């Protein structure tokens, strides 16, 4: 990892664990009954209903998905992740800085562990409840972590486009509080494309403030929209209860390609050239396919509607300037770089979650045979540019 000798890692995908009052400390009382316990615990807390005595507050072991999958193949499968007592660094920013020093991480994006709680339950409910849900979490983040702590821990503010006026108001507030990155769900904007000019008041403020936008893997609305038509549960209580068909067709690849292509085809980046967006924890195996087809489909759709007007250059050229992708640990990153180049790839370890890497440095193995300048770009420089440090 010669590329990190002079500079540490910039990890696009770290997570903290919320404390019990993360959703309630600043949540207006009138929304508590409407949201219900599922939402007040961050989507059920991601845990089993009953744990052994003394392990109620334990967390999954970093990088333990492989262990889980091995057990699920055994004669006596166990469909839950191995647990461990939480480290202080999982919920304390000063302890996390110390851990980052040990891990060789110069800086990181630090997401909520309940990042995927924006569910379609809210489509027909009062949109103010969903905004209140994220506003409460953002206020808690400001108390406990900050948006740019020591210019090393960058926590994205959670925003929903469920209601434009409320989204702009919360955006203005988090900008004033120091946010560098905001997170949107990797899906539709409740009946519109997120790149539709209807949302230009939101994007204009993002552009003016020099913010970047993350689309972290989570509930996108895609499964709810299509799974029922194929005979599957559109709203499973746990992702591990989804069918193989759902994993393949309605989670991850499909939704993130839809979002990014919408932003490109809606001409968002021509209207707002300062904006950079990142796909986080959605993998990168789909990226060569995406880049091989977005130009062709621009031509196929030339006589169709164009929300933001016809593009003046190839979508692939726009994507290389404005879009950053964090691969999965199991992705063949060097092969992806060979096919599409290194400019759109950034490191993401998903630490300390089970699906990611037990140690963020492990990501270096995925790019170890690339030229040193490309390694540095992927392991460090792309993330630095994401938060405006250069």
Buried (B, 14 or more C-beta within 10 A) or exposed (E): BEBBEEBBBBBBBBBBBBEEBBBBBBBEEEBBEBBEEBBBBBBBBBBEEEEEEEEEEBBBBBBBBEBBEEBEEEEEEEEBBBBBEBBEBBBBBEEBBEBBEEBBBBBBBBBBBBBBBBBBBBEEEBBBBBBBBBBBBBBBBBEBBBBBBEEBBBBBBBBBBBBBEBBBEBBEBBBEBBBBBBBBBBBBBBEBBBBBBBBBEBBBBBBEBEBBBBBBBBBBBBBBBBBEEEEBBBEBEEBEEBBEEBBEBBBBBBBBBBBBBBBBBBBBBBBBEBBBBBBBBBBBBBBBEBBEBBBEEBEEEEEEEBBBEEBEEBBBEBBBEBBBBBBBBEBEBBEBBEEBEBBBBBBBBBBBBBBBBBBBBBBBEBBEEBEEEBBBBBBBBBBBBBBBBE
